[in-house]
Amino acid sequence: MYLVGVDRNAMNALGMGSPAATPDESKQEEKTEVDVMLEKIYANMSACHIKQENWKRAIETADKALAKNPKNTKALFRKGKALGESGYFEKAETALMEVKKISPAEETIVDAELTRLRAIDNERQKVADKKMRGWLSRDKKA
């Protein structure tokens, strides 16, 4: 909470922020040290939530890290992993493929995770199919 603090726009409105900058200068200065720290904190919080198997919070904190830096491969990988564990395999695959685009050096790790998530998804599909077959083949009593 200390790092989030008061919004920069509110500080500028109160006249306590930096003097008004041109649009080109503001784009360059947008990312501050606080933003970098928050990005790392949220990415690490996502890892903690994954360890606790709290998939929803892992996705939320990874999204917060990605809001600070969309090219953060750790946060993107963790989001993909949490999405896959939550049952959103297509979204997970999209996130993990984005990691491969951003950082080709991590391709083997991403491929291993995709293989693991596909196995989990196939197992879930088998259970769902078995349940549906059982439901459809039940005799109807008059």
C-alpha positions in Angstrom: 0.0 0.0 0.0 2.9 2.3 0.7 4.2 2.0 -2.9 0.8 2.5 -4.4 0.3 5.7 -2.5 -1.6 8.6 -3.9 -2.3 8.6 -7.6 0.2 10.7 -9.6 -2.7 12.6 -11.3 -4.1 13.6 -8.0 -0.7 14.9 -6.9 -0.5 17.0 -10.1 -3.9 18.3 -9.5 -2.9 19.5 -6.0 0.1 21.1 -7.5 2.5 18.8 -5.6 3.6 16.8 -8.6 6.2 17.5 -11.1 5.6 20.5 -13.4 3.5 19.8 -16.5 5.6 18.0 -19.1 5.1 17.8 -22.8 3.4 14.5 -24.1 6.8 13.2 -25.3 8.4 13.7 -21.9 5.6 12.2 -20.0 5.7 9.0 -22.0 9.4 8.6 -21.2 8.9 9.2 -17.5 5.8 7.1 -17.1 7.7 4.1 -15.7 9.2 5.1 -12.3 11.2 3.1 -9.8 7.9 2.5 -7.9 6.3 1.0 -11.0 9.3 -1.4 -11.4 9.1 -2.4 -7.7 5.3 -3.0 -7.9 5.7 -5.0 -11.1 8.2 -7.3 -9.3 6.1 -7.5 -6.1 2.9 -8.4 -8.1 4.8 -11.1 -10.1 6.2 -12.6 -6.9 2.7 -12.5 -5.2 1.4 -14.4 -8.2 4.1 -17.1 -7.6 3.1 -17.3 -3.9 -0.6 -17.8 -4.9 0.4 -20.5 -7.3 2.2 -22.3 -4.5 -0.9 -22.1 -2.5 -3.0 -23.2 -5.5 -5.1 -20.0 -5.3 -5.5 -19.7 -9.0 -7.9 -16.8 -9.1 -5.6 -14.6 -7.0 -2.6 -15.8 -9.0 -4.2 -14.5 -12.2 -5.3 -11.2 -10.6 -1.8 -10.4 -9.3 -0.1 -11.5 -12.6 -2.5 -9.1 -14.4 -1.5 -6.3 -12.1 2.2 -7.0 -12.9 1.4 -7.1 -16.6 -0.4 -3.8 -16.3 2.9 -2.3 -15.2 4.9 -4.1 -17.9 3.1 -6.2 -20.6 6.4 -7.9 -21.5 7.1 -9.4 -18.1 7.6 -13.0 -19.1 7.5 -14.3 -15.5 4.1 -12.8 -14.8 2.8 -13.9 -18.2 4.1 -17.5 -17.6 2.5 -17.5 -14.1 -0.8 -16.2 -15.5 -0.8 -18.9 -18.2 0.0 -21.6 -15.6 -2.9 -20.4 -13.3 -5.3 -20.1 -16.2 -4.5 -23.7 -17.2 -5.0 -25.0 -13.7 -8.3 -23.1 -13.5 -9.5 -25.0 -16.6 -9.1 -22.1 -19.1 -6.7 -24.1 -21.4 -7.2 -21.9 -24.5 -6.4 -18.7 -22.6 -3.5 -20.4 -20.9 -2.1 -21.5 -24.3 -2.4 -18.0 -25.7 -0.5 -16.5 -22.7 2.2 -19.1 -22.9 2.6 -18.7 -26.6 3.1 -15.0 -26.0 5.9 -15.9 -23.6 7.6 -17.8 -26.4 7.3 -14.8 -28.7 8.7 -12.4 -26.2 11.5 -14.6 -25.0 12.6 -17.5 -27.3 15.1 -18.6 -24.7 12.3 -19.9 -22.5 10.8 -22.1 -25.2 11.7 -25.4 -23.5 10.1 -24.4 -20.2 7.0 -23.1 -22.0 6.7 -26.3 -24.1 7.0 -28.4 -20.9 4.2 -26.4 -19.2 2.0 -26.6 -22.3 2.5 -30.4 -22.4 1.6 -30.7 -18.7 -1.5 -28.5 -19.1 -2.6 -30.5 -22.2 -2.4 -33.7 -20.2 -4.5 -32.1 -17.4 -7.0 -30.8 -19.9 -7.3 -34.2 -21.6 -7.9 -35.9 -18.3 -10.6 -33.4 -17.4 -12.2 -34.0 -20.8 -12.2 -37.8 -20.3 -13.9 -37.4 -16.9 -16.5 -35.1 -18.4 -17.1 -37.4 -21.4 -17.5 -40.4 -19.0 -20.0 -38.5 -16.9 -22.0 -37.5 -20.0 -22.0 -41.1 -21.3 -23.3 -42.3 -18.0 -26.0 -39.7 -17.9 -27.1 -40.3 -21.5 -27.1 -44.1 -21.2 -29.4 -44.2 -18.2 -32.6 -46.1 -18.6 -35.7 -43.9 -18.4 -38.2 -45.2 -16.0 -41.8 -44.7 -16.8 
